Amino acid sequence: MIRWLFSVLGYLAYTLVVLVFLLWWRFPADEIARWCEARLHARYPALVWHIGSLKWQFPNRFVLDDIQGLSGREAMIDIDSLTLTADLSSLVRKTRRITYKMRLYGGTGTGRIHLVPGQPFSCQGRFAGLDVEQMHGLVSRLKRAVRGRLGTTFSWQGSWPELRTRELSGMVTMENGLLPLRKPVLGLKKISFSRLEAGVVYKKHAWLLDKGVLEAKTMHVSFHGKIMPATDLGHFKIDIAGSLTPRAELFRIAGSRDMARTLRGFLRNGALPFTVSGTAAEPAVQFPEDLSRAMRYLRPRGGGR
């Protein structure tokens, strides 16, 4: 009896191994990859989507490599790899859980997705260490050599399978950054900063920014406002207001005694109010009219770091 039982169990194990091998060997990876590309194109038709490869790793993991969203020959989205792992224990529950890991732009993305049949999905996660210089599509649309390490934490809710956003909020940070300027601002042609961060909420087709802070040797900046998306990143509309507190380094690098005296005359509680408007590719920084008029008569040396 025991011998017979072990024989049956052995045969079942052999059958299972053969079945798994056949599923892996005949897994329709190309067909599923093309289906994913079609779904992405239906949701984001401005880009041409390409998935280099898709693999199934028994029992519950899918790995997608070389995911690109192309505008012409330029990659606007470029993900080295995406690993999706289903929580098998959630199969017996109402809520399905999937974890994901990404490698992209020299950094990583991790998080978890919750799916409930007939209800909105939710997704929480974080990205860390993304190298902005490697985001060639973004840099070319902004028409400037932006540098820095980008990170974010976020919470996202939306409808499935349309992937329409209902709620999206988070915190965006950039460290050790460099922002070249179209026109000099207070004598600076570029701004080097140690940290830039802001709370972000997507609401009524706009990105709302709150509690924004930029820390640099030359200045401390606080800001809030909104960014309105467009079909092209360079055409995103900007409407930001804030205050800038200059530091001694600002005058040493970019200014003069005349500039220092002029700026101090316009400080309100130690800070200068300002606005940024226009598009992401062509933003315009404006200070109070009297200050702007006074600055035209100054000839700063220019500078950067």
ZAVOFI-602388 format. One record per residue (C-alpha): residue number from 1; residue in three letters; z negated, x, y. Coordinates in steps of 0.02 Angstrom, whole numbers. Each point is the difference from the previous one (the first is absolute). Layout:
<sites>
  pos  code      zz      xx      yy
  NUM   ALA       Z       X       Y
...
</sites>
This chain:
<sites>
  pos  code      zz      xx      yy
    1   MET       0       0       0
    2   ILE     -49     137     122
    3   ARG     153     100     -49
    4   TRP     110    -152      30
    5   LEU     -82     -31     171
    6   PHE      31     179      56
    7   SER     179     -14     -61
    8   VAL      27    -158     105
    9   LEU     -82      78     153
   10   GLY     103     157     -21
   11   TYR     160    -101     -11
   12   LEU     -48    -101     154
   13   ALA     -37     161      96
   14   TYR     167      71     -55
   15   THR      89    -159      54
   16   LEU     -86       4     169
   17   VAL      48     182      29
   18   VAL     181     -37     -45
   19   LEU       0    -153     113
   20   VAL     -71      99     146
   21   PHE     128     138     -28
   22   LEU     143    -125      -4
   23   LEU     -64     -85     158
   24   TRP     -13     168      87
   25   TRP     168      61     -66
   26   ARG      93    -161      41
   27   PHE    -100     -42     157
   28   PRO     128     -68     126
   29   ALA     -52     119     138
   30   ASP     167       2      91
   31   GLU      13    -190       2
   32   ILE    -177     -19      68
   33   ALA      30     135     131
   34   ARG     157     -89      59
   35   TRP     -97    -165       7
   36   CYS    -134      84     108
   37   GLU     135      68     115
   38   ALA      75    -174      18
   39   ARG    -170     -75      43
   40   LEU     -32     134     131
   41   HIS     172     -25      76
   42   ALA     -26    -189       7
   43   ARG    -163      26      95
   44   TYR      56     148     108
   45   PRO     190     -17      16
   46   ALA      14     128     142
   47   LEU     -25     138    -129
   48   VAL      94      49    -157
   49   TRP    -128      28    -139
   50   HIS       9     126    -140
   51   ILE    -122      35    -143
   52   GLY      34     165     -88
   53   SER     -88     -42    -163
   54   LEU    -123    -121     -78
   55   LYS    -106      38    -153
   56   TRP    -123    -100    -104
   57   GLN    -152      94     -63
   58   PHE     -88     -93    -141
   59   PRO     -96    -110      12
   60   ASN     -15     -56     181
   61   ARG      81     122     121
   62   PHE     165       7      93
   63   VAL      59     155      95
   64   LEU     138     -11     130
   65   ASP      72     160      73
   66   ASP     106      37     152
   67   ILE      -8    -167      92
   68   GLN     106       0     157
   69   GLY      44    -127     134
   70   LEU     158      66      83
   71   SER      75     -38     169
   72   GLY     173      76     -17
   73   ARG     -35     171     -76
   74   GLU    -173      11      78
   75   ALA    -156     -41    -101
   76   MET    -116    -112     101
   77   ILE    -115     -18    -153
   78   ASP     -17     146    -121
   79   ILE    -131     -13    -139
   80   ASP      -9     141    -127
   81   SER     -89    -104    -132
   82   LEU     -89    -165     -22
   83   THR    -114     -34    -149
   84   LEU     -52    -180     -38
   85   THR    -139     -27    -127
   86   ALA     -48    -175     -60
   87   ASP    -184     -34     -34
   88   LEU      12     -67    -178
   89   SER    -172     -79      10
   90   SER      62    -111     142
   91   LEU     129     -81    -116
   92   VAL    -136    -116     -64
   93   ARG     -53     -45     177
   94   LYS      80    -105     135
   95   THR      24     149     116
   96   ARG     119     137     -56
   97   ARG     -40     174      65
   98   ILE     121     144      22
   99   THR     -42     172      68
  100   TYR     130     112      81
  101   LYS      19     182      44
  102   MET     136      76     108
  103   ARG      60     172      48
  104   LEU      97       1     163
  105   TYR      29     111     151
  106   GLY    -117     134     -65
  107   GLY    -145    -123     -14
  108   THR     -65    -139    -112
  109   GLY     -25    -187      -4
  110   THR    -123     -93    -112
  111   GLY     -62    -177     -15
  112   ARG     -12    -162     -97
  113   ILE     101    -161      -6
  114   HIS     -73    -170     -49
  115   LEU     116    -138     -61
  116   VAL     -52    -180     -32
  117   PRO     136    -120     -62
  118   GLY      48    -123     137
  119   GLN    -104      86     133
  120   PRO      28     138     130
  121   PHE     -14     178     -65
  122   SER    -118     127      77
  123   CYS      15     188      11
  124   GLN    -124     130      61
  125   GLY      29     186      12
  126   ARG      11     160      98
  127   PHE     128     135      40
  128   ALA     -55     177      38
  129   GLY      80     163      54
  130   LEU     175     -67      38
  131   ASP     101     134      90
  132   VAL      91     -84     145
  133   GLU     126     143       9
  134   GLN      61     -49    -174
  135   MET      36    -177      60
  136   HIS     175      48      55
  137   GLY      59    -178      27
  138   LEU    -148     -41     113
  139   VAL      13     163      99
  140   SER     187     -22      29
  141   ARG     -24    -179      62
  142   LEU    -135      58     122
  143   LYS     114     142      56
  144   ARG    -140     125      12
  145   ALA     -86     127    -112
  146   VAL    -165     -90     -30
  147   ARG    -125      94    -108
  148   GLY    -164     -46     -84
  149   ARG     -86     -59    -158
  150   LEU      -2    -189     -15
  151   GLY    -125    -108     -94
  152   THR     -48    -183      -9
  153   THR    -115    -123     -87
  154   PHE      61    -179     -13
  155   SER     -20    -174     -70
  156   TRP     154    -108     -28
  157   GLN      23    -181     -54
  158   GLY     168     -83     -27
  159   SER     105    -118    -103
  160   TRP      75      48    -167
  161   PRO     137      37     -48
  162   GLU      76     -12     176
  163   LEU    -120     135      65
  164   ARG     -24     -93     163
  165   THR    -151      61      98
  166   ARG    -139    -122      42
  167   GLU    -135     122      53
  168   LEU       4     187      22
  169   SER    -133     108      82
  170   GLY     -62     178      -9
  171   MET     -37     163      87
  172   VAL     134     130      37
  173   THR     -40     183      34
  174   MET     100     157      38
  175   GLU     -77     173       3
  176   ASN      57     167      72
  177   GLY     148     -82      85
  178   LEU     130      45     129
  179   LEU      90    -129     107
  180   PRO     147      63     105
  181   LEU      24    -102     160
  182   ARG     164     -63      72
  183   LYS     -63      35     176
  184   PRO    -149     106      52
  185   VAL    -165     -95       9
  186   LEU    -126      80     118
  187   GLY     102     158     -14
  188   LEU       2       2    -190
  189   LYS     163       3     -97
  190   LYS     -90     -28    -165
  191   ILE    -173     -53     -56
  192   SER     -91      89    -141
  193   PHE    -144    -101     -70
  194   SER    -131      21    -133
  195   ARG     -14    -184     -43
  196   LEU      85    -165      40
  197   GLU     -65    -163     -73
  198   ALA      11    -187      28
  199   GLY     -43    -163     -85
  200   VAL     157     -97     -44
  201   VAL      29    -185     -37
  202   TYR     169     -82     -35
  203   LYS       1    -171      84
  204   LYS     136    -115      66
  205   HIS     138     127     -34
  206   ALA     -88     140      97
  207   TRP    -111     149     -40
  208   LEU    -159     -17     102
  209   LEU     -92     162      41
  210   ASP    -186       3      37
  211   LYS    -131     135      30
  212   GLY     133     134      11
  213   VAL     -59     178      35
  214   LEU      91     165      25
  215   GLU    -101     161       5
  216   ALA      78     160      70
  217   LYS     -55     158      89
  218   THR      87     -63     155
  219   MET     -61    -181       1
  220   HIS     -91    -145     -79
  221   VAL      99    -163      -9
  222   SER     -53    -176     -48
  223   PHE     130    -138     -17
  224   HIS      45    -172     -67
  225   GLY     158    -105      -1
  226   LYS     139     -55    -115
  227   ILE     163      59     -77
  228   MET     137    -125     -37
  229   PRO     114      46    -147
  230   ALA     190       2       9
  231   THR     137      33    -127
  232   ASP       2     183      53
  233   LEU    -159     103      17
  234   GLY      59      77     163
  235   HIS      16    -174      75
  236   PHE    -180     -53     -37
  237   LYS     -72     -66     164
  238   ILE    -162      75      65
  239   ASP    -129     -82     112
  240   ILE    -157     108      12
  241   ALA    -137      20     130
  242   GLY    -145     121       6
  243   SER     -94     134      92
  244   LEU      19     189       0
  245   THR    -143     121      35
  246   PRO      70     172      46
  247   ARG     -88     158     -56
  248   ALA      -4     170      82
  249   GLU     129      66    -124
  250   LEU     127    -122      71
  251   PHE      -5      81     171
  252   ARG       0     175     -71
  253   ILE     154     -28    -107
  254   ALA     109    -119      97
  255   GLY     -62     -19     175
  256   SER     -60      81     159
  257   ARG    -141     -16     123
  258   ASP     102    -128      95
  259   MET      23    -103    -158
  260   ALA    -184      11     -43
  261   ARG     -50     -61     174
  262   THR     129    -141      -7
  263   LEU     -54     -61    -172
  264   ARG    -184       3      42
  265   GLY      36    -109     150
  266   PHE      67    -136    -114
  267   LEU    -131       6    -138
  268   ARG     -91    -163     -32
  269   ASN    -163      31     -91
  270   GLY      70     168     -50
  271   ALA     163     -70     -73
  272   LEU     178     -44      51
  273   PRO      70    -171     -47
  274   PHE     176       4     -73
  275   THR     128    -106     -91
  276   VAL     139      41    -124
  277   SER     150    -116     -11
  278   GLY     179       5     -60
  279   THR      59      46    -175
  280   ALA     -64     121    -130
  281   ALA     149     114      34
  282   GLU     -13     -14     191
  283   PRO    -180     -40      50
  284   ALA     -51       5     183
  285   VAL    -176      57      50
  286   GLN     -58     -71     166
  287   PHE    -154      35     106
  288   PRO     -58     -94     155
  289   GLU     140      -4     128
  290   ASP     -91     107     128
  291   LEU     -33     135    -130
  292   SER     180      -2     -60
  293   ARG      59      19     179
  294   ALA    -118     146      30
  295   MET      54      87    -161
  296   ARG     181       4      58
  297   TYR     -48     125     134
  298   LEU     -82     117    -123
  299   ARG      98     130     -97
  300   PRO    -100      36    -158
  301   ARG      39     152    -104
  302   GLY      22    -104    -158
  303   GLY     -74      45    -166
  304   GLY     -58     -62    -166
  305   ARG    -142      63    -105
</sites>
